[in-house]
Amino acid sequence: MILSPRRLSSLAEAAALLADRAKGGRIFIPAGPVEPLALADAFRAEPGLADDLTFCGLFIPGLNRLDWAALSAKAAANIFLPSPDFATTISDGRTHVIPCHYSAAWRFLRDQDFKAAVFHLAPPDAQGQCSVSLSADASPAFFDRDVFKLGLINPALPVVTGAPTVPLAALDAWVEAEAIPPELITPAPTGDIDGLVAHVSNLIEDGSCLQAGIGRLPGAIMASLVARRDLSIHSGLIGDWILPLLDAGCVRDQPRALTSGVILGSHNMQARLAGESRLSLVPIAQTHGAAHLGAITRFVSLNAALEVDLAGQINCEFAGDRVLAGVGGAVDFLRGARLSPGGKPIVMVQAVGKDGRSRIIPRLSAPSVSIARSDAPILVSEFGAIDLEPLDAKARALAIISLAAPEHRDMLKAAWAHPSEARK
């Protein structure tokens, strides 16, 4: 006998039931454009309700700014992508950062103990199926797990044609919770990036399959590719950078030509992709899995670095001592592009920062190494593009120096020649 899920009258009732069923345990919270902020408000409105709960989600820096561990002095959180918004509870030991590649986050969600999972869903169709809407990266990890399942049914979420669905009957309880999904508006790049964009564009051929992340560069790069044809996308997220390619007819006309875990960007882009027949939203196991990536022909990964040193070590996370983000899927995609027939693992670095300092430096120090020198990519700056993988240590250092701004090259050559002096 299949029981109907319990319909709750309010978010306050939903938060109380969730707290009761998950007390002393871990709750999965969906993130990205489907983070349930109204549920957090319900916890905040009832002091002590979040006591002894651990909230866990793939919160995206710059978009998901709510610190869930701060809902109670006795609450905790597990996160994978740290950001300054969580600095207080990270410092006091209540938010625990799991420093892993995005592919490993999927294993954590599948294998670790959880008592409950929250699903943020579009309203059910005539068959009782609820679209996961804008985000399919993490929620499917809990479709078949034996945990308490709470559904937030949101009439403001679009029904995404290519997204997975959850039967309303598979939930233990649900509540209507209307809320407009957030936008992520990416600022325009700073500095002169025309040279960098040109070097990247020259590496991308017709028929390539592209991955891009969050940041200022993807939009400029994609806009430079409007003369390409037969392109496809396989990425952890799709942002507004897809719009120039769609408008120019660059994307191949076949199912799954656009494969992603999350639709992340403006409301205009969200609405446009909701009915896109070529779009398939899939979980992390497919977007970041090595076997899936290595099977893609001409897979091109595009990720940005904050700093690169002369050994080829790359920092994607730290600005000085300040943590800006986690490594995310950069290494997953880099390695996948190396496995791909005709693939190109591209890492981009602007040679000079806003402060005038070189972003190509003599030596990174732990823990700021996000990408090891053994995962050597095609490194691109305003001054060229070089595949570091086949180069020995000396040739690699000299190649990296050639990608630095001319005014910083003498300093870098001296540091390479006298490494002990550079460390002083």
URKA-V956014 format. One line per field, one symbol per residue. burial: # if it has 16 or more other C-alpha atoms within 10 Angstrom, else .. A space follows every 10 residues. Layout:
burial = ???
//
This chain:
burial = ....#..#.. ##.##.###. ###.###### ######.### .###....## ########## ####..#### ##..###### ###..#..## ...####..# ######..## ...####### ####....## ########## ###.#.#### #####.#### ######.### #######... ####.#.... ..#..##### #..#..#### #####.#### ######.### ########## #####....# ##...##### #######.## #.##..#### ########## ..##.##### ########## ########.. ..######## ########## ..######## ##.....### ####...### #.#.###### #########. .....##### #####..##. ###.##.... ....
//
